[in-house]
Amino acid sequence: MVNIVSAITKKMIDYFDGDVKRINHALKVYGFAKSIGELENMPEEKLKILETAAILHDIGIKESERKYSSSAGKYQEMEGPPIARDILQEFELSEEFLDRVSYLIGNHHTYSKIDAIDFQILAEADLLVNIFEDSMDKEQIKTIRQKYFKTNTGLCYLDGMYCK
């Protein structure tokens, strides 16, 4: 049996249709999210939700650029959930699972809406990748650390990668 997250990853790669930058970003965020989630002892079902949301967190970016000529987070949050639901429809997932994945994708740039460990980890994973991809300086990293990082594993990764 094919792992559902692997099947979703394939669909994400197909959807991004050769956009290697976006595909690699999603895979890096997924890798950090999975690792942090496992090391923070997330229950299996919550970890699957997190992994799914991590793979698809920026899935709205193509439509945002098409509709608004912008990849701004607010547009990704608006456009992502319906695209994610469309991608996920064949997997016979519960409505609760789909609702949570949609919530995470639809709010992943709105840190004030972090309401549980899965969202916290998704935010940390995305920030770990964005710090590098956006070439943030030490002061920006320090501010992000203080404001947004809460898990022990996320802090460990951040410190190990950027705060030496």
PEWO-V489602 format. One line per field, one symbol per residue. phi: phi as a letter, one per 20 degrees, with the letter a starting at -180 (. if undefined). burial: 1 if it has 24 or more other ideal C-beta (glycine too) atoms within 12 Angstrom, else 0. A space follows every 50 residues. Layout:
phi: ???
burial: ???
This chain:
phi: .fffffffgffffffflnefgfffgffffggfffffgffelffgfffffg fffffdgdfefffffffdlbdggffgffefgffffffegfelefffffff ffffffcfddffefcafffgfgfffffgffgffelfegffffffgfecec fffgfffgffecde
burial: 00011001101110110000011011111111111110010100011111 11111111111111000000101001111110111011001010001101 11111111100001011111111111111110000000001001100111 10111011000100
